[in-house]
Amino acid sequence: MKKVIYALILPLVVVSGLVFANREIKNETSKKSVPKPLSAAEMNAELKKWEASPDGIKYKEWEASPEGKKVLTAAAKIRKDISAFTNMEAVVTSLFLPPGSRLGFGVMARINGEDYILSFGPETFDKNFLNFNYEFHQLHSLKVNDKIIIRSRSVSHAPKYSYPIISGDYVERDSKIIYIRVPRKDGC
């Protein structure tokens, strides 16, 4: 009888010890200091340092070039709609992004006579290959010359691309919603 009691108590002690040790490890990792945000002066100093670097010099040259000015002007045209998160009418001009792009899934779209990259991010498939219900399923049904309504929270640019990059948050076709970006669960 004593052996049975010892056999039941021993795993209980081992498991509770592991749980307690794991709790201690988690507490230690949460006590690590988070780097404090930079002050305005520190941010300006870092910006000046970057502008003097080879990448910063290349960026400044691109920004002053006709191609860079064209991209920045096109981005400025829709900045008001982006900040207000309002509907923008677009026409799909290509189902493929420019060669060599690393933006994930996206299409080319024309808004008010300007071409933009409409990027949705990397495609992720369910680990279960039988589950075909993935995030961009309805976006793959888009065709060239489809008229869509889009909303976005950000527009960006990069010297690598000849077009501004719109982050697709909402897409509607024929008054039907075909895509809404789901916020990440981790808050980022």
C-alpha positions in Angstrom: 0.0 0.0 0.0 2.9 2.4 0.8 4.4 1.7 -2.5 1.2 2.7 -4.3 1.0 6.0 -2.3 4.7 6.7 -3.0 4.1 5.9 -6.7 1.2 8.5 -6.8 3.0 11.2 -4.8 6.3 11.0 -6.6 4.9 12.1 -10.1 2.9 14.8 -8.4 6.0 16.3 -6.7 8.0 16.1 -10.0 5.3 17.8 -12.0 4.8 20.6 -9.4 8.5 21.1 -9.3 8.6 21.5 -13.1 5.7 23.9 -13.1 7.3 26.0 -10.4 10.6 26.1 -12.2 8.9 27.1 -15.5 7.1 29.9 -13.7 10.5 31.2 -12.4 12.0 31.1 -15.9 9.0 33.1 -17.3 9.3 35.7 -14.5 13.0 36.1 -15.2 12.4 36.7 -18.9 9.7 39.3 -18.3 12.0 41.2 -15.9 14.4 42.0 -18.8 14.4 45.7 -19.5 12.7 46.9 -22.7 14.9 49.5 -24.5 13.5 52.9 -24.0 12.4 54.9 -27.1 14.8 57.3 -28.5 14.4 61.1 -27.9 13.9 63.5 -30.8 17.5 64.5 -30.7 18.7 60.9 -30.7 16.4 60.1 -33.6 17.7 63.1 -35.6 21.3 62.0 -34.9 20.5 58.4 -36.1 18.8 59.8 -39.2 21.9 62.0 -40.1 24.1 59.0 -39.5 22.0 56.9 -41.9 21.8 59.6 -44.5 25.7 59.6 -44.5 25.8 55.8 -45.0 25.9 54.3 -48.6 22.3 53.3 -48.4 21.2 56.7 -47.3 23.1 58.4 -50.1 21.5 56.0 -52.7 18.1 56.8 -51.2 18.6 60.5 -51.4 19.8 60.2 -55.0 16.7 58.1 -55.9 14.5 60.6 -54.1 15.9 63.5 -56.3 15.7 61.5 -59.6 12.7 61.8 -61.9 11.6 58.2 -61.1 11.7 58.9 -57.4 9.8 62.2 -57.7 7.2 60.4 -59.8 6.7 57.7 -57.1 6.6 60.3 -54.3 4.1 62.4 -56.2 1.8 59.4 -56.8 2.0 58.5 -53.1 1.1 62.1 -52.1 -2.0 62.0 -54.4 -3.7 59.4 -52.3 -2.3 60.3 -48.8 -5.5 62.1 -47.8 -7.6 59.0 -48.7 -5.1 56.8 -46.8 -5.2 58.9 -43.7 -9.0 59.0 -43.7 -9.3 55.3 -44.6 -11.8 56.2 -47.3 -12.9 54.2 -50.4 -10.6 54.5 -53.5 -11.8 53.3 -56.9 -9.2 51.3 -58.7 -8.8 49.2 -61.8 -6.7 46.0 -61.8 -4.0 46.5 -64.4 -1.9 43.3 -63.8 -2.3 40.2 -61.7 1.5 40.0 -61.2 3.8 42.3 -59.3 7.0 43.7 -60.9 9.7 41.1 -61.5 11.9 40.6 -58.5 9.5 42.0 -56.0 9.4 40.5 -52.5 6.1 41.8 -51.3 4.2 38.5 -51.2 0.8 38.4 -52.9 -0.4 41.5 -54.7 -1.7 43.0 -57.9 -1.1 46.2 -59.9 -3.9 48.7 -59.8 -4.6 52.1 -61.3 -6.1 54.9 -59.1 -6.8 58.3 -60.6 -4.5 57.6 -63.6 -1.5 56.5 -61.5 -0.3 52.9 -61.1 0.2 51.4 -57.7 1.4 48.1 -56.2 -1.5 46.7 -54.1 0.2 44.4 -51.7 -1.5 42.0 -49.3 1.6 40.3 -47.8 2.9 36.7 -47.9 0.6 33.9 -48.6 0.3 31.3 -45.8 -1.4 28.0 -46.4 -3.0 25.8 -43.7 -0.8 22.9 -42.7 -3.6 20.6 -43.5 -3.3 20.5 -47.3 -7.0 19.5 -47.6 -8.1 22.9 -46.2 -8.4 25.2 -49.2 -9.9 28.1 -47.2 -7.0 30.5 -47.0 -6.9 34.3 -46.6 -6.5 35.4 -50.3 -8.8 32.9 -51.9 -11.3 35.4 -53.3 -8.5 37.8 -54.4 -7.2 35.2 -56.8 -10.5 35.5 -58.7 -9.6 39.1 -59.7 -9.1 39.7 -63.4 -7.4 42.5 -65.4 -9.7 45.5 -65.8 -11.8 44.5 -62.8 -13.1 47.6 -61.0 -12.6 47.4 -57.3 -12.9 49.6 -54.2 -10.0 49.5 -51.9 -9.1 51.0 -48.5 -5.7 51.1 -46.9 -4.0 52.4 -43.8 -0.6 52.9 -45.4 1.2 53.8 -48.6 5.0 53.4 -48.8 7.8 53.5 -51.4 11.2 52.0 -52.0 13.9 52.7 -54.5 13.6 49.2 -55.7 10.1 49.7 -57.1 8.9 52.2 -59.7 5.5 52.4 -58.1 4.1 53.4 -54.6 3.1 50.4 -52.5 -0.4 50.3 -51.0 -1.0 47.9 -48.2 -4.4 46.3 -49.0 -6.7 46.3 -46.0 -10.1 46.1 -47.7 -11.2 45.2 -51.2 -14.7 45.2 -52.6 -15.8 44.1 -56.1 -19.4 44.5 -57.4 -20.5 45.7 -54.0 -19.3 42.5 -52.4 -16.4 42.4 -49.9 -13.8 40.0 -51.2 -11.0 40.8 -48.7 -10.6 42.3 -45.2 -7.3 42.2 -43.5 -7.6 40.4 -40.2 -5.7 42.1 -37.4 -2.9 40.0 -36.0 -3.5 38.3 -32.7 -0.1 39.4 -31.2 -1.0 43.0 -31.6 1.6 43.9 -34.3 
